[in-house]
Amino acid sequence: MAGCWLAICMAWLIGAAFFPSWQRAWWWTLYLGLTAVASPICLAAYGIDKQQAADKQDRVSERTLHLLALVGGWPGAVLGQQFFRHKTKKIVFRMVLWLILALHLALIVLGLYWLMFRKSS
């Protein structure tokens, strides 16, 4: 799911560069751009935290991981949990991440609804 969403983000950003009509939805392009930038950063943060945990070094804080997911890195957070098998057993951490995912899903649904059913002007 997260990988597919990143592909959609990239397709939209490329399309917005070539189709001026897509540029009217600047807020959608901004959201997808943030997702495309923040996701790899969030994925890397999960990998760094996993490695630091294994090496018994200072860790990336859970607050930082959640903040990265909140600003648009949620696909990277989902991929990081699956790929690195990291932060999968901490129930509270997972619950907060699921709340962040629910928020982003609501934003995506509202954004798609607005794009599909807005009145043309």
N, CA, C and O atoms as CSV, one atom per row, in Angstrom:
chain,resi,resn,atom,element,x,y,z
A,1,MET,N,N,0.817,-1.185,0.000
A,1,MET,CA,C,0.000,0.000,0.000
A,1,MET,C,C,0.867,1.256,0.000
A,1,MET,O,O,0.640,2.165,-0.799
A,2,ALA,N,N,1.859,1.315,0.891
A,2,ALA,CA,C,2.693,2.504,1.001
A,2,ALA,C,C,3.512,2.728,-0.265
A,2,ALA,O,O,3.656,3.861,-0.722
A,3,GLY,N,N,4.043,1.654,-0.826
A,3,GLY,CA,C,4.810,1.773,-2.062
A,3,GLY,C,C,3.954,2.247,-3.213
A,3,GLY,O,O,4.406,3.047,-4.032
A,4,CYS,N,N,2.729,1.769,-3.290
A,4,CYS,CA,C,1.798,2.208,-4.343
A,4,CYS,C,C,1.484,3.685,-4.177
A,4,CYS,O,O,1.414,4.421,-5.161
A,5,TRP,N,N,1.294,4.122,-2.937
A,5,TRP,CA,C,0.986,5.529,-2.702
A,5,TRP,C,C,2.151,6.417,-3.134
A,5,TRP,O,O,1.927,7.486,-3.702
A,6,LEU,N,N,3.382,5.998,-2.880
A,6,LEU,CA,C,4.534,6.779,-3.329
A,6,LEU,C,C,4.599,6.842,-4.849
A,6,LEU,O,O,4.978,7.871,-5.406
A,7,ALA,N,N,4.238,5.769,-5.519
A,7,ALA,CA,C,4.202,5.784,-6.988
A,7,ALA,C,C,3.141,6.762,-7.487
A,7,ALA,O,O,3.364,7.476,-8.465
A,8,ILE,N,N,1.991,6.797,-6.821
A,8,ILE,CA,C,0.933,7.746,-7.190
A,8,ILE,C,C,1.422,9.178,-6.976
A,8,ILE,O,O,1.171,10.053,-7.804
A,9,CYS,N,N,2.115,9.411,-5.872
A,9,CYS,CA,C,2.659,10.743,-5.600
A,9,CYS,C,C,3.584,11.192,-6.719
A,9,CYS,O,O,3.472,12.310,-7.222
A,10,MET,N,N,4.481,10.327,-7.095
A,10,MET,CA,C,5.437,10.683,-8.148
A,10,MET,C,C,4.736,10.909,-9.480
A,10,MET,O,O,5.088,11.832,-10.214
A,11,ALA,N,N,3.743,10.073,-9.803
A,11,ALA,CA,C,3.003,10.238,-11.054
A,11,ALA,C,C,2.275,11.582,-11.070
A,11,ALA,O,O,2.277,12.272,-12.090
A,12,TRP,N,N,1.658,11.957,-9.958
A,12,TRP,CA,C,0.952,13.240,-9.897
A,12,TRP,C,C,1.932,14.401,-10.062
A,12,TRP,O,O,1.667,15.340,-10.813
A,13,LEU,N,N,3.058,14.334,-9.361
A,13,LEU,CA,C,4.026,15.428,-9.437
A,13,LEU,C,C,4.560,15.598,-10.853
A,13,LEU,O,O,4.749,16.724,-11.313
A,14,ILE,N,N,4.804,14.495,-11.544
A,14,ILE,CA,C,5.248,14.575,-12.941
A,14,ILE,C,C,4.124,15.130,-13.811
A,14,ILE,O,O,4.357,15.986,-14.664
A,15,GLY,N,N,2.903,14.640,-13.592
A,15,GLY,CA,C,1.763,15.139,-14.357
A,15,GLY,C,C,1.519,16.614,-14.137
A,15,GLY,O,O,1.190,17.333,-15.081
A,16,ALA,N,N,1.675,17.081,-12.902
A,16,ALA,CA,C,1.463,18.502,-12.599
A,16,ALA,C,C,2.473,19.381,-13.320
A,16,ALA,O,O,2.190,20.541,-13.619
A,17,ALA,N,N,3.643,18.836,-13.597
A,17,ALA,CA,C,4.646,19.601,-14.331
A,17,ALA,C,C,4.267,19.765,-15.803
A,17,ALA,O,O,4.669,20.741,-16.438
A,18,PHE,N,N,3.499,18.826,-16.351
A,18,PHE,CA,C,3.171,18.848,-17.771
A,18,PHE,C,C,1.749,19.294,-18.093
A,18,PHE,O,O,1.479,19.721,-19.216
A,19,PHE,N,N,0.835,19.202,-17.128
A,19,PHE,CA,C,-0.560,19.552,-17.369
A,19,PHE,C,C,-0.941,20.744,-16.497
A,19,PHE,O,O,-1.143,20.594,-15.292
A,20,PRO,N,N,-1.041,21.932,-17.105
A,20,PRO,CA,C,-1.350,23.137,-16.316
A,20,PRO,C,C,-2.671,23.041,-15.548
A,20,PRO,O,O,-2.804,23.666,-14.495
A,21,SER,N,N,-3.632,22.293,-16.035
A,21,SER,CA,C,-4.912,22.194,-15.328
A,21,SER,C,C,-4.744,21.522,-13.965
A,21,SER,O,O,-5.524,21.780,-13.048
A,22,TRP,N,N,-3.747,20.674,-13.829
A,22,TRP,CA,C,-3.496,20.010,-12.551
A,22,TRP,C,C,-2.936,20.991,-11.526
A,22,TRP,O,O,-3.043,20.763,-10.321
A,23,GLN,N,N,-2.341,22.079,-12.001
A,23,GLN,CA,C,-1.702,23.019,-11.088
A,23,GLN,C,C,-2.716,23.816,-10.279
A,23,GLN,O,O,-2.350,24.444,-9.285
A,24,ARG,N,N,-3.993,23.804,-10.686
A,24,ARG,CA,C,-5.017,24.485,-9.895
A,24,ARG,C,C,-5.181,23.823,-8.532
A,24,ARG,O,O,-5.580,24.483,-7.573
A,25,ALA,N,N,-4.890,22.568,-8.434
A,25,ALA,CA,C,-4.956,21.853,-7.163
A,25,ALA,C,C,-3.574,21.900,-6.493
A,25,ALA,O,O,-2.982,20.864,-6.192
A,26,TRP,N,N,-3.077,23.115,-6.269
A,26,TRP,CA,C,-1.733,23.303,-5.719
A,26,TRP,C,C,-1.586,22.644,-4.352
A,26,TRP,O,O,-0.517,22.126,-4.028
A,27,TRP,N,N,-2.638,22.659,-3.554
A,27,TRP,CA,C,-2.588,22.076,-2.216
A,27,TRP,C,C,-2.390,20.561,-2.298
A,27,TRP,O,O,-1.711,19.974,-1.455
A,28,TRP,N,N,-2.988,19.925,-3.323
A,28,TRP,CA,C,-2.839,18.481,-3.511
A,28,TRP,C,C,-1.405,18.164,-3.928
A,28,TRP,O,O,-0.798,17.207,-3.448
A,29,THR,N,N,-0.878,18.991,-4.835
A,29,THR,CA,C,0.505,18.810,-5.277
A,29,THR,C,C,1.467,19.023,-4.107
A,29,THR,O,O,2.460,18.306,-3.983
A,30,LEU,N,N,1.181,19.992,-3.262
A,30,LEU,CA,C,2.013,20.225,-2.085
A,30,LEU,C,C,1.980,19.027,-1.149
A,30,LEU,O,O,3.022,18.586,-0.663
A,31,TYR,N,N,0.786,18.500,-0.893
A,31,TYR,CA,C,0.659,17.332,-0.009
A,31,TYR,C,C,1.433,16.136,-0.576
A,31,TYR,O,O,2.183,15.478,0.146
A,32,LEU,N,N,1.250,15.866,-1.848
A,32,LEU,CA,C,1.937,14.726,-2.453
A,32,LEU,C,C,3.451,14.946,-2.500
A,32,LEU,O,O,4.224,14.001,-2.342
A,33,GLY,N,N,3.867,16.186,-2.715
A,33,GLY,CA,C,5.294,16.497,-2.695
A,33,GLY,C,C,5.905,16.281,-1.323
A,33,GLY,O,O,7.000,15.732,-1.203
A,34,LEU,N,N,5.190,16.718,-0.279
A,34,LEU,CA,C,5.665,16.476,1.085
A,34,LEU,C,C,5.776,14.986,1.369
A,34,LEU,O,O,6.734,14.528,1.991
A,35,THR,N,N,4.788,14.241,0.907
A,35,THR,CA,C,4.821,12.787,1.108
A,35,THR,C,C,6.012,12.166,0.393
A,35,THR,O,O,6.692,11.299,0.942
A,36,ALA,N,N,6.260,12.612,-0.831
A,36,ALA,CA,C,7.365,12.046,-1.611
A,36,ALA,C,C,8.730,12.375,-0.996
A,36,ALA,O,O,9.671,11.591,-1.121
A,37,VAL,N,N,8.838,13.523,-0.338
A,37,VAL,CA,C,10.111,13.916,0.284
A,37,VAL,C,C,10.259,13.311,1.685
A,37,VAL,O,O,11.324,12.807,2.039
A,38,ALA,N,N,9.183,13.365,2.478
A,38,ALA,CA,C,9.275,12.928,3.875
A,38,ALA,C,C,9.339,11.410,4.021
A,38,ALA,O,O,9.910,10.912,4.991
A,39,SER,N,N,8.770,10.674,3.085
A,39,SER,CA,C,8.737,9.215,3.216
A,39,SER,C,C,10.118,8.562,3.215
A,39,SER,O,O,10.399,7.742,4.090
A,40,PRO,N,N,10.990,8.901,2.257
A,40,PRO,CA,C,12.325,8.291,2.314
A,40,PRO,C,C,13.111,8.712,3.564
A,40,PRO,O,O,13.900,7.933,4.099
A,41,ILE,N,N,12.888,9.947,4.023
A,41,ILE,CA,C,13.554,10.406,5.240
A,41,ILE,C,C,13.070,9.594,6.436
A,41,ILE,O,O,13.864,9.181,7.280
A,42,CYS,N,N,11.754,9.370,6.499
A,42,CYS,CA,C,11.184,8.583,7.594
A,42,CYS,C,C,11.668,7.132,7.531
A,42,CYS,O,O,12.000,6.541,8.559
A,43,LEU,N,N,11.708,6.572,6.349
A,43,LEU,CA,C,12.211,5.206,6.181
A,43,LEU,C,C,13.655,5.108,6.666
A,43,LEU,O,O,14.022,4.160,7.360
A,44,ALA,N,N,14.470,6.096,6.296
A,44,ALA,CA,C,15.869,6.105,6.742
A,44,ALA,C,C,15.965,6.241,8.261
A,44,ALA,O,O,16.824,5.619,8.888
A,45,ALA,N,N,15.089,7.050,8.852
A,45,ALA,CA,C,15.098,7.215,10.307
A,45,ALA,C,C,14.786,5.900,11.007
A,45,ALA,O,O,15.386,5.589,12.036
A,46,TYR,N,N,13.854,5.128,10.461
A,46,TYR,CA,C,13.554,3.813,11.039
A,46,TYR,C,C,14.773,2.899,10.939
A,46,TYR,O,O,15.091,2.179,11.885
A,47,GLY,N,N,15.449,2.926,9.799
A,47,GLY,CA,C,16.639,2.096,9.630
A,47,GLY,C,C,17.755,2.502,10.564
A,47,GLY,O,O,18.428,1.648,11.141
A,48,ILE,N,N,17.960,3.813,10.720
A,48,ILE,CA,C,19.001,4.312,11.619
A,48,ILE,C,C,18.678,3.925,13.061
A,48,ILE,O,O,19.551,3.483,13.808
A,49,ASP,N,N,17.414,4.096,13.438
A,49,ASP,CA,C,17.025,3.750,14.813
A,49,ASP,C,C,17.207,2.262,15.076
A,49,ASP,O,O,17.654,1.872,16.154
A,50,LYS,N,N,16.867,1.439,14.110
A,50,LYS,CA,C,17.032,-0.016,14.276
A,50,LYS,C,C,18.513,-0.359,14.455
A,50,LYS,O,O,18.872,-1.162,15.317
A,51,GLN,N,N,19.365,0.254,13.637
A,51,GLN,CA,C,20.798,-0.017,13.730
A,51,GLN,C,C,21.359,0.484,15.048
A,51,GLN,O,O,22.177,-0.196,15.668
A,52,GLN,N,N,20.932,1.666,15.487
A,52,GLN,CA,C,21.418,2.201,16.753
A,52,GLN,C,C,20.940,1.360,17.939
A,52,GLN,O,O,21.647,1.220,18.936
A,53,ALA,N,N,19.744,0.808,17.820
A,53,ALA,CA,C,19.252,-0.079,18.881
A,53,ALA,C,C,20.124,-1.328,18.964
A,53,ALA,O,O,20.453,-1.786,20.058
A,54,ALA,N,N,20.497,-1.877,17.818
A,54,ALA,CA,C,21.334,-3.076,17.790
A,54,ALA,C,C,22.732,-2.793,18.331
A,54,ALA,O,O,23.347,-3.649,18.967
A,55,ASP,N,N,23.232,-1.569,18.068
A,55,ASP,CA,C,24.578,-1.190,18.513
A,55,ASP,C,C,24.592,-0.569,19.910
A,55,ASP,O,O,25.643,-0.140,20.386
A,56,LYS,N,N,23.425,-0.519,20.574
A,56,LYS,CA,C,23.300,0.056,21.916
A,56,LYS,C,C,23.786,1.508,21.961
A,56,LYS,O,O,24.484,1.913,22.891
A,57,GLN,N,N,23.405,2.285,20.937
A,57,GLN,CA,C,23.754,3.705,20.859
A,57,GLN,C,C,22.514,4.553,21.129
A,57,GLN,O,O,21.414,4.033,21.319
A,58,ASP,N,N,22.719,5.886,21.141
A,58,ASP,CA,C,21.579,6.792,21.290
A,58,ASP,C,C,20.607,6.564,20.145
A,58,ASP,O,O,21.010,6.360,19.000
A,59,ARG,N,N,19.313,6.603,20.472
A,59,ARG,CA,C,18.268,6.248,19.523
A,59,ARG,C,C,17.586,7.483,18.945
A,59,ARG,O,O,17.671,8.576,19.505
A,60,VAL,N,N,16.914,7.291,17.825
A,60,VAL,CA,C,16.012,8.304,17.289
A,60,VAL,C,C,14.765,8.256,18.166
A,60,VAL,O,O,14.223,7.180,18.417
A,61,SER,N,N,14.314,9.405,18.628
A,61,SER,CA,C,13.185,9.396,19.558
A,61,SER,C,C,11.893,8.993,18.841
A,61,SER,O,O,11.726,9.218,17.643
A,62,GLU,N,N,10.999,8.397,19.604
A,62,GLU,CA,C,9.697,8.016,19.056
A,62,GLU,C,C,8.944,9.253,18.595
A,62,GLU,O,O,8.223,9.209,17.598
A,63,ARG,N,N,9.108,10.343,19.308
A,63,ARG,CA,C,8.467,11.599,18.923
A,63,ARG,C,C,8.922,12.027,17.528
A,63,ARG,O,O,8.107,12.468,16.718
A,64,THR,N,N,10.213,11.898,17.247
A,64,THR,CA,C,10.739,12.257,15.924
A,64,THR,C,C,10.156,11.342,14.851
A,64,THR,O,O,9.770,11.808,13.779
A,65,LEU,N,N,10.093,10.050,15.134
A,65,LEU,CA,C,9.533,9.113,14.163
A,65,LEU,C,C,8.066,9.448,13.880
A,65,LEU,O,O,7.632,9.413,12.728
A,66,HIS,N,N,7.305,9.772,14.924
A,66,HIS,CA,C,5.902,10.130,14.729
A,66,HIS,C,C,5.765,11.465,13.998
A,66,HIS,O,O,4.878,11.618,13.159
A,67,LEU,N,N,6.622,12.424,14.302
A,67,LEU,CA,C,6.564,13.720,13.631
A,67,LEU,C,C,6.851,13.568,12.138
A,67,LEU,O,O,6.184,14.186,11.308
A,68,LEU,N,N,7.833,12.755,11.803
A,68,LEU,CA,C,8.131,12.504,10.388
A,68,LEU,C,C,6.939,11.856,9.681
A,68,LEU,O,O,6.634,12.195,8.537
A,69,ALA,N,N,6.273,10.934,10.354
A,69,ALA,CA,C,5.081,10.304,9.773
A,69,ALA,C,C,3.961,11.325,9.623
A,69,ALA,O,O,3.237,11.309,8.628
A,70,LEU,N,N,3.814,12.204,10.595
A,70,LEU,CA,C,2.738,13.187,10.574
A,70,LEU,C,C,2.892,14.197,9.450
A,70,LEU,O,O,1.896,14.589,8.842
A,71,VAL,N,N,4.115,14.630,9.157
A,71,VAL,CA,C,4.317,15.639,8.104
A,71,VAL,C,C,4.273,15.049,6.699
A,71,VAL,O,O,4.522,15.753,5.720
A,72,GLY,N,N,3.964,13.782,6.599
A,72,GLY,CA,C,3.817,13.180,5.278
A,72,GLY,C,C,4.640,11.933,5.059
A,72,GLY,O,O,4.534,11.300,4.008
A,73,GLY,N,N,5.454,11.568,6.021
A,73,GLY,CA,C,6.302,10.399,5.855
A,73,GLY,C,C,5.658,9.092,6.251
A,73,GLY,O,O,6.351,8.100,6.476
A,74,TRP,N,N,4.338,9.077,6.340
A,74,TRP,CA,C,3.644,7.862,6.789
A,74,TRP,C,C,3.916,6.651,5.900
A,74,TRP,O,O,4.017,5.548,6.437
A,75,PRO,N,N,4.045,6.782,4.559
A,75,PRO,CA,C,4.399,5.573,3.801
A,75,PRO,C,C,5.778,5.033,4.197
A,75,PRO,O,O,5.977,3.821,4.274
A,76,GLY,N,N,6.723,5.938,4.447
A,76,GLY,CA,C,8.045,5.509,4.890
A,76,GLY,C,C,8.009,4.843,6.249
A,76,GLY,O,O,8.772,3.914,6.511
A,77,ALA,N,N,7.114,5.320,7.128
A,77,ALA,CA,C,6.971,4.704,8.448
A,77,ALA,C,C,6.423,3.289,8.321
A,77,ALA,O,O,6.914,2.372,8.980
A,78,VAL,N,N,5.417,3.106,7.485
A,78,VAL,CA,C,4.836,1.774,7.282
A,78,VAL,C,C,5.876,0.836,6.670
A,78,VAL,O,O,6.040,-0.300,7.116
A,79,LEU,N,N,6.570,1.319,5.650
A,79,LEU,CA,C,7.607,0.491,5.020
A,79,LEU,C,C,8.749,0.202,6.005
A,79,LEU,O,O,9.279,-0.908,6.029
A,80,GLY,N,N,9.126,1.197,6.815
A,80,GLY,CA,C,10.200,1.011,7.788
A,80,GLY,C,C,9.861,-0.037,8.826
A,80,GLY,O,O,10.707,-0.851,9.198
A,81,GLN,N,N,8.613,-0.018,9.298
A,81,GLN,CA,C,8.201,-1.040,10.266
A,81,GLN,C,C,8.262,-2.427,9.647
A,81,GLN,O,O,8.710,-3.377,10.289
A,82,GLN,N,N,7.816,-2.546,8.408
A,82,GLN,CA,C,7.784,-3.862,7.768
A,82,GLN,C,C,9.184,-4.322,7.353
A,82,GLN,O,O,9.572,-5.461,7.611
A,83,PHE,N,N,9.930,-3.432,6.713
A,83,PHE,CA,C,11.227,-3.809,6.166
A,83,PHE,C,C,12.245,-4.099,7.262
A,83,PHE,O,O,12.964,-5.096,7.201
A,84,PHE,N,N,12.303,-3.222,8.268
A,84,PHE,CA,C,13.287,-3.379,9.337
A,84,PHE,C,C,12.756,-4.191,10.518
A,84,PHE,O,O,13.505,-4.488,11.448
A,85,ARG,N,N,11.461,-4.554,10.491
A,85,ARG,CA,C,10.825,-5.247,11.615
A,85,ARG,C,C,11.101,-4.466,12.900
A,85,ARG,O,O,11.580,-5.008,13.895
A,86,HIS,N,N,10.781,-3.177,12.839
A,86,HIS,CA,C,11.128,-2.263,13.925
A,86,HIS,C,C,9.876,-1.573,14.456
A,86,HIS,O,O,9.015,-1.147,13.686
A,87,LYS,N,N,9.788,-1.469,15.759
A,87,LYS,CA,C,8.668,-0.822,16.446
A,87,LYS,C,C,7.359,-1.554,16.176
A,87,LYS,O,O,6.303,-0.926,16.090
A,88,THR,N,N,7.420,-2.846,16.046
A,88,THR,CA,C,6.218,-3.630,15.747
A,88,THR,C,C,5.563,-4.195,16.997
A,88,THR,O,O,4.413,-4.631,16.939
A,89,LYS,N,N,6.258,-4.199,18.118
A,89,LYS,CA,C,5.701,-4.800,19.331
A,89,LYS,C,C,5.238,-3.772,20.350
A,89,LYS,O,O,4.555,-4.124,21.313
A,90,LYS,N,N,5.593,-2.517,20.159
A,90,LYS,CA,C,5.195,-1.471,21.107
A,90,LYS,C,C,3.785,-1.004,20.749
A,90,LYS,O,O,3.587,-0.280,19.773
A,91,ILE,N,N,2.826,-1.424,21.542
A,91,ILE,CA,C,1.412,-1.183,21.251
A,91,ILE,C,C,1.094,0.314,21.190
A,91,ILE,O,O,0.415,0.763,20.266
A,92,VAL,N,N,1.576,1.086,22.163
A,92,VAL,CA,C,1.267,2.518,22.188
A,92,VAL,C,C,1.851,3.204,20.950
A,92,VAL,O,O,1.194,4.047,20.340
A,93,PHE,N,N,3.060,2.852,20.586
A,93,PHE,CA,C,3.689,3.432,19.397
A,93,PHE,C,C,2.848,3.116,18.161
A,93,PHE,O,O,2.584,3.996,17.341
A,94,ARG,N,N,2.435,1.874,18.034
A,94,ARG,CA,C,1.628,1.464,16.876
A,94,ARG,C,C,0.280,2.161,16.862
A,94,ARG,O,O,-0.213,2.520,15.793
A,95,MET,N,N,-0.331,2.362,18.030
A,95,MET,CA,C,-1.624,3.038,18.085
A,95,MET,C,C,-1.507,4.486,17.604
A,95,MET,O,O,-2.359,4.966,16.857
A,96,VAL,N,N,-0.456,5.173,18.034
A,96,VAL,CA,C,-0.248,6.556,17.586
A,96,VAL,C,C,-0.012,6.580,16.082
A,96,VAL,O,O,-0.546,7.440,15.381
A,97,LEU,N,N,0.780,5.644,15.586
A,97,LEU,CA,C,1.021,5.592,14.143
A,97,LEU,C,C,-0.274,5.329,13.381
A,97,LEU,O,O,-0.496,5.928,12.329
A,98,TRP,N,N,-1.124,4.455,13.886
A,98,TRP,CA,C,-2.407,4.188,13.226
A,98,TRP,C,C,-3.310,5.411,13.250
A,98,TRP,O,O,-4.063,5.632,12.301
A,99,LEU,N,N,-3.255,6.210,14.306
A,99,LEU,CA,C,-4.018,7.461,14.330
A,99,LEU,C,C,-3.508,8.432,13.276
A,99,LEU,O,O,-4.293,9.115,12.618
A,100,ILE,N,N,-2.193,8.492,13.120
A,100,ILE,CA,C,-1.608,9.338,12.074
A,100,ILE,C,C,-2.038,8.841,10.698
A,100,ILE,O,O,-2.386,9.640,9.829
A,101,LEU,N,N,-2.016,7.538,10.500
A,101,LEU,CA,C,-2.457,6.974,9.216
A,101,LEU,C,C,-3.924,7.286,8.957
A,101,LEU,O,O,-4.293,7.598,7.825
A,102,ALA,N,N,-4.772,7.207,9.990
A,102,ALA,CA,C,-6.198,7.523,9.835
A,102,ALA,C,C,-6.386,8.985,9.445
A,102,ALA,O,O,-7.228,9.303,8.605
A,103,LEU,N,N,-5.608,9.868,10.049
A,103,LEU,CA,C,-5.681,11.281,9.691
A,103,LEU,C,C,-5.321,11.495,8.230
A,103,LEU,O,O,-6.013,12.217,7.512
A,104,HIS,N,N,-4.241,10.868,7.794
A,104,HIS,CA,C,-3.823,11.024,6.398
A,104,HIS,C,C,-4.832,10.392,5.442
A,104,HIS,O,O,-5.081,10.933,4.364
A,105,LEU,N,N,-5.404,9.279,5.815
A,105,LEU,CA,C,-6.428,8.667,4.973
A,105,LEU,C,C,-7.620,9.608,4.830
A,105,LEU,O,O,-8.170,9.749,3.737
A,106,ALA,N,N,-8.020,10.250,5.916
A,106,ALA,CA,C,-9.120,11.212,5.849
A,106,ALA,C,C,-8.762,12.390,4.937
A,106,ALA,O,O,-9.597,12.848,4.158
A,107,LEU,N,N,-7.529,12.876,5.035
A,107,LEU,CA,C,-7.089,13.964,4.157
A,107,LEU,C,C,-7.108,13.531,2.694
A,107,LEU,O,O,-7.519,14.295,1.821
A,108,ILE,N,N,-6.669,12.322,2.431
A,108,ILE,CA,C,-6.639,11.813,1.062
A,108,ILE,C,C,-8.061,11.672,0.518
A,108,ILE,O,O,-8.339,12.071,-0.613
A,109,VAL,N,N,-8.952,11.110,1.316
A,109,VAL,CA,C,-10.347,10.940,0.870
A,109,VAL,C,C,-10.982,12.297,0.605
A,109,VAL,O,O,-11.642,12.483,-0.418
A,110,LEU,N,N,-10.789,13.252,1.519
A,110,LEU,CA,C,-11.345,14.591,1.313
A,110,LEU,C,C,-10.744,15.260,0.083
A,110,LEU,O,O,-11.452,15.906,-0.689
A,111,GLY,N,N,-9.448,15.104,-0.094
A,111,GLY,CA,C,-8.787,15.677,-1.267
A,111,GLY,C,C,-9.290,15.078,-2.567
A,111,GLY,O,O,-9.556,15.803,-3.525
A,112,LEU,N,N,-9.420,13.766,-2.605
A,112,LEU,CA,C,-9.931,13.119,-3.819
A,112,LEU,C,C,-11.382,13.496,-4.074
A,112,LEU,O,O,-11.779,13.700,-5.221
A,113,TYR,N,N,-12.173,13.588,-3.018
A,113,TYR,CA,C,-13.574,14.000,-3.162
A,113,TYR,C,C,-13.638,15.403,-3.762
A,113,TYR,O,O,-14.412,15.654,-4.686
A,114,TRP,N,N,-12.829,16.304,-3.240
A,114,TRP,CA,C,-12.821,17.678,-3.740
A,114,TRP,C,C,-12.374,17.720,-5.198
A,114,TRP,O,O,-12.961,18.440,-6.005
A,115,LEU,N,N,-11.342,16.955,-5.541
A,115,LEU,CA,C,-10.870,16.937,-6.920
A,115,LEU,C,C,-11.900,16.378,-7.892
A,115,LEU,O,O,-12.012,16.844,-9.025
A,116,MET,N,N,-12.645,15.381,-7.445
A,116,MET,CA,C,-13.583,14.718,-8.347
A,116,MET,C,C,-14.921,15.438,-8.441
A,116,MET,O,O,-15.530,15.446,-9.510
A,117,PHE,N,N,-15.394,16.039,-7.364
A,117,PHE,CA,C,-16.753,16.549,-7.335
A,117,PHE,C,C,-16.866,18.058,-7.176
A,117,PHE,O,O,-17.963,18.570,-6.952
A,118,ARG,N,N,-15.765,18.774,-7.286
A,118,ARG,CA,C,-15.856,20.235,-7.184
A,118,ARG,C,C,-16.494,20.789,-8.443
A,118,ARG,O,O,-16.446,20.169,-9.505
A,119,LYS,N,N,-17.077,21.937,-8.313
A,119,LYS,CA,C,-17.706,22.583,-9.457
A,119,LYS,C,C,-16.619,23.273,-10.288
A,119,LYS,O,O,-15.739,23.940,-9.745
A,120,SER,N,N,-16.694,23.106,-11.580
A,120,SER,CA,C,-15.736,23.766,-12.477
A,120,SER,C,C,-16.053,25.254,-12.523
A,120,SER,O,O,-17.217,25.656,-12.552
A,121,SER,N,N,-15.008,26.055,-12.530
A,121,SER,CA,C,-15.254,27.491,-12.603
A,121,SER,C,C,-14.598,28.091,-13.826
A,121,SER,O,O,-14.700,29.297,-14.052
